[in-house]
Amino acid sequence: MTQHFRDNEAASRFELDIDGAIAFVAYRKSSGAITLVHTEVPPELGGKGVGSKLARATLDAVRAQGRKLTVECEFIQGYMKKHPEYNDLLGAAT
């Protein structure tokens, strides 16, 4: 299984390409901040842990970019509840 993760800024999403199928997390970026809006995993990749791999890679990318995080996506919210080591990325509540 060949995998490639990238930040596709032109499409405003992080992508995980697995054997030609693309799972993604759509986002909105602003200066120093990012909002994760929606995660989508193609049906043919379902049940293989792709969503969790994508979530981990996305949160690692946000950390590497030094951005503060807002999460609207329920899938990413659920992932972060299971992995509180990413909670430091969250921006202050307004």
N, C-alpha and C positions, 0 to 999 in steps of 0.2 A: 504494500500500500504506500504510494507516494503522497507526501503531504507538503504543502507550502502555505505559510501564513504571511499575510501582507496587510499594510494599511493602504487601502485604495482611497486616497483622498478625493479623487475625481468623483467617486460614487458615494463618498461620505460613509464608508463602512470598512470594518476589519473583515478580512476574508480568510477562510481556511479552505484551500483547494485540495481535494482528495480525489485522485484519479479522475480529474475532469469535472467533478461535481463540487459546487461551491456552497459552503455554509457561511453565513455572515452575521455580523452585529452592526446594525445601522446606528449612526451617531450624528450629533451636532457638536461642532467644536466652536469655541470662542477663545479669546485670549486667556491662556492658562487654565482653561476648563474644558470638560467634555461631558456630554450627556449621552448615555447609552440608551437607545430608544427601543430597539427591537432585535431579537435574535431569530434567525431562520435556518433550519437544517433540512435539506432535501429529504424526502421520504426514503430514498435508497440508502441514505446514510444513517437513518434512524436506528436506535438501539445498539449503536456501536461506540458510544461514549464520545461522539464527535462534538456534541454540544458542550460537554465539560472541557474537552481539549480547547475548543474555541474560546470559552469563557476564560480559562486560565491564561491563554496566550493574549487575549484582549486586555485583561487586567494587568498582565506583565508589561504590555506595550504602553498602557496608560501610565504605569509607574515609571517606565523608562523615559517617557516624554515629559515627566514632571508635572502632569496636569492634575487638577482636582476633579473629582468625579461626582456626577449626579446619575442615578440609575432609575429610569422609568420602566425598563424591561423586566418583566416578572421572572424570566428565566435567570437573568444575571442576579437579580435580588435573591432568588433561591440559592444560587451557587454561592453567593457571598455569605449567606446564613450558615452554610456548611463549611465555609473557609474564611473565618473571621480575620485571618492574617492580611486580608485585603481591605479591611475596614478603615485603615489609615488613609486610604485614597479618597474617602468621601469628603466632600466640601462641607463647610459649616452650614447648618440649616438656617434658612432665612425666615 
